[in-house]
Amino acid sequence: MCQHQPTCPSAEATDREAARVIACFREQGWSLLCNGVIVFEDTGELLPDGSSIEPHRGPARHVLVA
């Protein structure tokens, strides 16, 4: 799907979120990457095969980790 040079990571790669955004719908909270992955603003993902990745944010900046 990707025609960028160098080629963006595939949807199966662990760094799939590094692919370029080809459509952004900020008002709806999601973006489509050139590898077919839909990335949501809560950090969840929908992969081209229909499987989903749960949100994977770190702790909030105001939370102290002991």
N, CA and C atoms as a LAMMPS dump frame, in Angstrom:
ITEM: TIMESTEP
0
ITEM: NUMBER OF ATOMS
198
ITEM: BOX BOUNDS ff ff ff
-5.0000000000000000e+02 5.0000000000000000e+02
-5.0000000000000000e+02 5.0000000000000000e+02
-5.0000000000000000e+02 5.0000000000000000e+02
ITEM: ATOMS id mol type element x y z
1 1 1 N 0.827 -1.189 0
2 1 2 C 0 0 0
3 1 3 C 0.874 1.257 0
4 2 1 N 1.936 1.277 0.81
5 2 2 C 2.795 2.454 0.939
6 2 3 C 3.683 2.604 -0.289
7 3 1 N 3.755 3.836 -0.797
8 3 2 C 4.631 4.118 -1.928
9 3 3 C 5.691 5.142 -1.56
10 4 1 N 5.878 5.387 -0.258
11 4 2 C 6.892 6.333 0.191
12 4 3 C 8.277 5.705 0.088
13 5 1 N 9.288 6.549 -0.023
14 5 2 C 10.672 6.088 -0.021
15 5 3 C 11.406 6.794 1.093
16 6 1 N 11.961 6.126 2.064
17 6 2 C 11.881 4.677 2.258
18 6 3 C 10.467 4.255 2.652
19 7 1 N 10.176 3.01 2.423
20 7 2 C 8.845 2.471 2.693
21 7 3 C 8.513 2.544 4.182
22 8 1 N 7.29 2.918 4.478
23 8 2 C 6.823 2.99 5.869
24 8 3 C 6.669 1.581 6.441
25 9 1 N 6.683 1.451 7.767
26 9 2 C 6.501 0.126 8.388
27 9 3 C 5.15 -0.49 8.012
28 10 1 N 5.124 -1.791 7.892
29 10 2 C 3.876 -2.486 7.563
30 10 3 C 2.948 -2.496 8.772
31 11 1 N 1.709 -2.896 8.536
32 11 2 C 0.725 -2.975 9.621
33 11 3 C 1.091 -4.047 10.64
34 12 1 N 1.916 -5.016 10.255
35 12 2 C 2.327 -6.087 11.149
36 12 3 C 3.561 -5.727 11.965
37 13 1 N 4.265 -4.667 11.594
38 13 2 C 5.503 -4.283 12.283
39 13 3 C 5.207 -3.684 13.652
40 14 1 N 6.158 -3.82 14.56
41 14 2 C 5.959 -3.264 15.899
42 14 3 C 5.973 -1.739 15.89
43 15 1 N 6.608 -1.128 14.891
44 15 2 C 6.646 0.329 14.787
45 15 3 C 5.642 0.856 13.759
46 16 1 N 4.515 0.14 13.592
47 16 2 C 3.503 0.485 12.595
48 16 3 C 2.984 1.918 12.714
49 17 1 N 3.014 2.495 13.909
50 17 2 C 2.511 3.856 14.115
51 17 3 C 3.412 4.909 13.473
52 18 1 N 4.604 4.516 13.018
53 18 2 C 5.534 5.449 12.383
54 18 3 C 5.183 5.7 10.921
55 19 1 N 4.21 4.99 10.376
56 19 2 C 3.789 5.217 8.989
57 19 3 C 3.168 6.603 8.852
58 20 1 N 3.176 7.135 7.66
59 20 2 C 2.653 8.476 7.407
60 20 3 C 1.13 8.503 7.428
61 21 1 N 0.604 9.613 7.915
62 21 2 C -0.845 9.837 7.937
63 21 3 C -1.287 10.228 6.528
64 22 1 N -2.321 9.541 6.017
65 22 2 C -2.842 9.91 4.701
66 22 3 C -4.226 10.546 4.787
67 23 1 N -4.895 10.387 5.912
68 23 2 C -6.192 11.039 6.152
69 23 3 C -6.336 11.248 7.653
70 24 1 N -6.747 12.455 8.024
71 24 2 C -6.868 12.787 9.439
72 24 3 C -8.255 13.36 9.696
73 25 1 N -8.942 12.816 10.662
74 25 2 C -10.271 13.271 11.046
75 25 3 C -10.246 13.61 12.527
76 26 1 N -9.579 14.713 12.858
77 26 2 C -9.417 15.122 14.257
78 26 3 C -10.748 15.274 14.98
79 27 1 N -11.757 15.785 14.281
80 27 2 C -13.059 15.982 14.921
81 27 3 C -13.704 14.661 15.319
82 28 1 N -13.291 13.568 14.673
83 28 2 C -13.798 12.243 15.014
84 28 3 C -12.79 11.446 15.845
85 29 1 N -11.554 11.954 15.967
86 29 2 C -10.563 11.333 16.825
87 29 3 C -9.782 10.186 16.219
88 30 1 N -9.613 10.163 14.875
89 30 2 C -8.844 9.08 14.281
90 30 3 C -8.111 9.534 13.026
91 31 1 N -7.079 8.756 12.674
92 31 2 C -6.287 9.009 11.47
93 31 3 C -6.014 7.69 10.77
94 32 1 N -5.929 7.748 9.444
95 32 2 C -5.603 6.583 8.628
96 32 3 C -4.152 6.699 8.202
97 33 1 N -3.38 5.66 8.467
98 33 2 C -1.983 5.629 8.07
99 33 3 C -1.843 4.938 6.718
100 34 1 N -0.732 5.185 6.036
101 34 2 C -0.548 4.624 4.696
102 34 3 C -0.409 3.103 4.695
103 35 1 N -0.192 2.497 5.842
104 35 2 C -0.117 1.037 5.919
105 35 3 C -1.482 0.401 6.212
106 36 1 N -2.534 1.227 6.226
107 36 2 C -3.887 0.719 6.426
108 36 3 C -4.345 0.691 7.87
109 37 1 N -3.503 1.09 8.797
110 37 2 C -3.837 1.102 10.218
111 37 3 C -4.629 2.372 10.535
112 38 1 N -5.679 2.236 11.315
113 38 2 C -6.423 3.388 11.824
114 38 3 C -5.972 3.596 13.256
115 39 1 N -5.486 4.801 13.545
116 39 2 C -4.984 5.143 14.87
117 39 3 C -5.972 6.102 15.519
118 40 1 N -6.4 5.786 16.739
119 40 2 C -7.344 6.629 17.47
120 40 3 C -6.597 7.52 18.443
121 41 1 N -7.181 8.668 18.767
122 41 2 C -6.49 9.614 19.649
123 41 3 C -6.283 9.069 21.06
124 42 1 N -7.011 8.035 21.45
125 42 2 C -6.783 7.42 22.766
126 42 3 C -5.66 6.382 22.713
127 43 1 N -4.95 6.298 21.577
128 43 2 C -3.825 5.406 21.27
129 43 3 C -4.239 3.981 20.926
130 44 1 N -5.526 3.715 20.804
131 44 2 C -5.978 2.424 20.304
132 44 3 C -5.762 2.365 18.801
133 45 1 N -5.789 1.17 18.246
134 45 2 C -5.566 0.993 16.811
135 45 3 C -6.502 -0.065 16.257
136 46 1 N -6.844 0.099 14.989
137 46 2 C -7.598 -0.899 14.245
138 46 3 C -6.727 -1.296 13.066
139 47 1 N -6.378 -2.585 12.999
140 47 2 C -5.492 -3.076 11.955
141 47 3 C -6.297 -3.452 10.71
142 48 1 N -5.649 -3.5 9.543
143 48 2 C -6.356 -3.814 8.298
144 48 3 C -7.09 -5.151 8.313
145 49 1 N -6.629 -6.11 9.107
146 49 2 C -7.291 -7.417 9.16
147 49 3 C -8.506 -7.423 10.087
148 50 1 N -8.82 -6.252 10.696
149 50 2 C -9.981 -6.138 11.568
150 50 3 C -9.673 -6.325 13.041
151 51 1 N -8.454 -6.735 13.363
152 51 2 C -8.101 -6.893 14.774
153 51 3 C -7.819 -5.524 15.392
154 52 1 N -7.913 -5.457 16.698
155 52 2 C -7.726 -4.177 17.375
156 52 3 C -6.589 -4.264 18.386
157 53 1 N -5.998 -3.129 18.645
158 53 2 C -4.957 -2.97 19.659
159 53 3 C -5.527 -2.036 20.715
160 54 1 N -5.517 -2.471 21.953
161 54 2 C -6.043 -1.65 23.05
162 54 3 C -5.204 -0.391 23.22
163 55 1 N -5.805 0.682 23.738
164 55 2 C -5.029 1.89 24.021
165 55 3 C -3.82 1.552 24.887
166 56 1 N -2.691 2.194 24.59
167 56 2 C -1.459 1.866 25.296
168 56 3 C -0.694 3.129 25.709
169 57 1 N -1.437 4.031 26.308
170 57 2 C -0.822 5.243 26.831
171 57 3 C -0.041 4.932 28.094
172 58 1 N 0.947 5.765 28.358
173 58 2 C 1.689 5.68 29.612
174 58 3 C 0.891 6.395 30.691
175 59 1 N 1.431 6.484 31.9
176 59 2 C 0.726 7.196 32.974
177 59 3 C 0.61 8.677 32.651
178 60 1 N -0.419 9.305 33.172
179 60 2 C -0.618 10.739 32.978
180 60 3 C 0.579 11.501 33.538
181 61 1 N 0.905 12.625 32.942
182 61 2 C 2.058 13.409 33.36
183 61 3 C 1.961 13.889 34.803
184 62 1 N 0.74 14.114 35.275
185 62 2 C 0.574 14.627 36.635
186 62 3 C 0.605 13.525 37.698
187 63 1 N 0.668 12.258 37.269
188 63 2 C 0.688 11.144 38.212
189 63 3 C 2.132 10.812 38.567
190 64 1 N 2.409 10.758 39.85
191 64 2 C 3.749 10.41 40.303
192 64 3 C 3.86 8.893 40.387
193 65 1 N 4.885 8.34 39.759
194 65 2 C 5.113 6.907 39.803
195 65 3 C 6.168 6.638 40.867
196 66 1 N 5.814 5.811 41.846
197 66 2 C 6.741 5.527 42.953
198 66 3 C 7.61 4.346 42.656
